[in-house]
């Protein structure tokens, strides 16, 4: 469940956040309200049509089930002329390919650097090496 605009604004006003990652179908008006208050908005989606419509600061391409560790459907992603983040099933084994193919501004990883549901320092180091070595 997405937080309301008021909840996001309250967190921002309290100095708790400076950016908001929102998922799914987010009305452009809601995004613009947050941006007008100074909040960086990341619109997470697996729908390429959202790219054309969303005024968000960043589009995050994620898998159909965020947090599942499943790779995003890369066939739906084209090179963008706007800031974007790639997420969804990234690991040390595939992040360089994603960077080379899409040249995202940011890569997002979570379960791809975990072992048994916990962050694994070796997987994190390997992921960072792969990112740094990507062309």
Sine and cosine of phi, psi and omega as CSV:
sin_phi,cos_phi,sin_psi,cos_psi,sin_omega,cos_omega
0.00,0.00,0.78,-0.63,0.00,-1.00
-0.97,0.22,0.59,-0.81,0.08,-1.00
-0.94,0.34,0.42,-0.91,0.05,-1.00
-0.96,0.28,0.30,-0.95,0.07,-1.00
-0.83,0.55,-0.65,0.76,-0.01,-1.00
-0.90,0.44,-0.65,0.76,0.02,-1.00
-0.90,0.43,-0.68,0.73,0.02,-1.00
-0.90,0.44,-0.71,0.70,0.01,-1.00
-0.88,0.47,-0.61,0.79,0.02,-1.00
-0.91,0.42,-0.66,0.75,0.04,-1.00
-0.90,0.43,-0.65,0.76,0.03,-1.00
-0.91,0.41,-0.72,0.69,-0.01,-1.00
-0.88,0.47,-0.53,0.85,0.01,-1.00
-0.99,0.16,-0.04,1.00,0.00,-1.00
0.98,0.21,0.27,0.96,-0.05,-1.00
-0.99,0.12,-0.58,0.81,-0.01,-1.00
-0.76,-0.65,0.35,-0.94,0.18,-0.98
-0.79,-0.62,-0.11,0.99,0.04,-1.00
-0.63,-0.77,0.43,-0.90,0.03,-1.00
-0.75,-0.66,0.77,-0.63,0.08,-1.00
-0.98,-0.21,0.92,-0.40,-0.04,-1.00
-0.92,-0.39,0.59,-0.81,-0.09,-1.00
-0.91,-0.41,0.51,-0.86,0.14,-0.99
0.99,0.13,-0.54,-0.84,-0.02,-1.00
-1.00,0.09,0.96,-0.28,-0.02,-1.00
-0.92,-0.40,0.84,-0.55,0.02,-1.00
-0.87,0.49,0.67,-0.74,0.01,-1.00
-0.83,0.56,-0.57,0.82,-0.01,-1.00
-0.89,0.46,-0.65,0.76,0.02,-1.00
-0.90,0.44,-0.69,0.72,0.00,-1.00
-0.88,0.48,-0.70,0.71,-0.03,-1.00
-0.91,0.41,-0.59,0.81,0.06,-1.00
-0.87,0.49,-0.72,0.69,-0.01,-1.00
-0.91,0.42,-0.69,0.72,0.00,-1.00
-0.90,0.45,-0.64,0.77,0.00,-1.00
-0.90,0.45,-0.37,0.93,0.06,-1.00
-1.00,0.01,-0.07,1.00,0.05,-1.00
0.97,-0.23,0.14,0.99,-0.04,-1.00
-1.00,0.02,0.75,-0.66,0.14,-0.99
-0.97,0.23,0.79,-0.61,-0.06,-1.00
-0.93,-0.36,0.79,-0.61,0.10,-1.00
-0.95,-0.31,0.86,-0.51,0.00,-1.00
-0.98,-0.21,0.96,-0.27,0.00,-1.00
-1.00,0.04,0.76,-0.65,-0.06,-1.00
-0.37,-0.93,0.30,-0.95,0.19,-0.98
-0.89,-0.46,0.21,0.98,-0.03,-1.00
-0.96,-0.28,0.94,-0.34,-0.04,-1.00
-0.89,0.46,-0.35,0.94,0.04,-1.00
-0.92,0.39,-0.43,0.90,0.03,-1.00
-0.89,0.46,-0.49,0.87,-0.03,-1.00
-0.87,0.50,-0.69,0.73,-0.06,-1.00
-0.95,0.32,-0.50,0.87,-0.13,-0.99
-0.99,-0.11,-0.48,0.88,-0.17,-0.99
-0.98,0.17,0.77,-0.64,0.09,-1.00
-1.00,0.05,0.18,0.98,-0.05,-1.00
-0.84,0.55,0.42,-0.91,0.05,-1.00
-0.91,0.42,-0.61,0.79,0.04,-1.00
-0.71,-0.71,0.57,-0.82,0.21,-0.98
-0.97,-0.24,0.74,-0.67,0.08,-1.00
-0.94,-0.34,0.90,-0.45,0.10,-0.99
-1.00,0.09,0.84,-0.55,-0.03,-1.00
-0.76,-0.65,0.10,-0.99,0.04,-1.00
-0.96,0.28,0.18,-0.98,0.01,-1.00
-0.89,0.46,-0.42,0.91,0.03,-1.00
-0.83,-0.56,1.00,0.07,-0.02,-1.00
-0.81,0.59,0.66,-0.75,0.01,-1.00
1.00,0.09,0.00,1.00,-0.06,-1.00
-0.99,0.10,-0.27,0.96,-0.09,-1.00
0.99,0.13,0.01,1.00,0.03,-1.00
-0.99,0.13,0.66,-0.75,-0.03,-1.00
-0.93,0.37,0.64,-0.77,0.10,-1.00
-0.88,0.47,0.44,-0.90,0.02,-1.00
-0.97,0.23,1.00,-0.08,-0.08,-1.00
-0.90,0.44,-0.37,0.93,0.03,-1.00
-0.92,0.40,-0.33,0.94,0.01,-1.00
-1.00,0.08,-0.19,0.98,-0.09,-1.00
-0.99,-0.14,0.74,-0.68,0.14,-0.99
-0.88,-0.48,0.19,-0.98,0.02,-1.00
-0.91,0.42,0.74,-0.67,-0.09,-1.00
-0.96,-0.28,0.47,-0.88,0.07,-1.00
-0.97,-0.24,0.60,0.80,0.00,-1.00
-0.44,-0.90,0.34,-0.94,0.00,-1.00
-0.88,0.48,0.73,-0.68,0.06,-1.00
-0.53,-0.85,0.31,-0.95,-0.04,-1.00
-0.85,-0.52,0.67,-0.74,0.11,-0.99
-0.95,-0.31,0.69,-0.72,-0.03,-1.00
-0.61,-0.79,-0.01,-1.00,0.12,-0.99
1.00,-0.06,1.00,-0.03,0.13,-0.99
0.96,0.27,0.33,0.95,0.03,-1.00
-0.96,0.29,0.65,-0.76,0.05,-1.00
-0.66,-0.75,0.10,-1.00,0.08,-1.00
-0.87,0.49,-0.44,0.90,-0.05,-1.00
-0.98,0.18,-0.35,0.94,-0.06,-1.00
-0.81,-0.59,-0.10,1.00,-0.08,-1.00
-0.92,0.38,-0.61,0.79,0.02,-1.00
-0.89,0.45,-0.64,0.77,0.04,-1.00
-0.89,0.46,-0.67,0.74,0.01,-1.00
-0.90,0.44,-0.67,0.74,0.00,-1.00
-0.91,0.41,-0.71,0.70,0.00,-1.00
-0.89,0.45,-0.67,0.74,-0.07,-1.00
-0.96,0.27,-0.65,0.76,-0.16,-0.99
-0.92,-0.38,-0.33,0.95,-0.04,-1.00
0.76,0.65,0.82,0.57,0.02,-1.00
-0.94,0.35,0.34,-0.94,0.08,-1.00
-0.97,0.24,-0.52,0.86,-0.07,-1.00
-0.58,-0.81,0.56,-0.83,0.19,-0.98
-0.92,-0.39,0.57,-0.82,-0.05,-1.00
-0.85,-0.53,0.78,-0.62,-0.01,-1.00
-0.70,-0.72,0.55,-0.83,0.14,-0.99
-0.60,-0.80,-0.98,0.17,-0.08,-1.00
-0.91,0.42,-0.35,0.94,0.01,-1.00
-0.94,0.35,-0.17,0.99,0.06,-1.00
-0.85,-0.53,0.48,0.88,0.01,-1.00
-0.90,-0.44,0.46,-0.89,0.18,-0.98
-0.77,-0.64,0.82,-0.57,-0.02,-1.00
0.80,0.60,0.64,0.77,0.08,-1.00
0.98,0.20,0.13,0.99,0.01,-1.00
-0.83,-0.56,0.55,-0.83,0.03,-1.00
-0.86,0.50,0.73,-0.68,-0.05,-1.00
-0.94,-0.34,0.92,-0.38,-0.05,-1.00
-0.81,0.59,-0.61,0.80,0.00,-1.00
-0.93,0.37,-0.65,0.76,0.04,-1.00
-0.92,0.39,-0.59,0.81,0.04,-1.00
-0.90,0.43,-0.73,0.68,0.02,-1.00
-0.88,0.48,-0.67,0.74,0.00,-1.00
-0.90,0.43,-0.65,0.76,0.03,-1.00
-0.89,0.46,-0.73,0.68,-0.01,-1.00
-0.88,0.47,-0.67,0.75,0.05,-1.00
-0.86,0.52,-0.71,0.71,0.00,-1.00
-0.89,0.47,-0.64,0.76,0.03,-1.00
-0.90,0.44,-0.73,0.68,-0.03,-1.00
-0.91,0.42,-0.51,0.86,-0.03,-1.00
-1.00,0.02,-0.08,1.00,-0.01,-1.00
-0.93,0.37,0.53,-0.85,0.00,-1.00
-0.93,-0.36,0.00,0.00,0.00,0.00
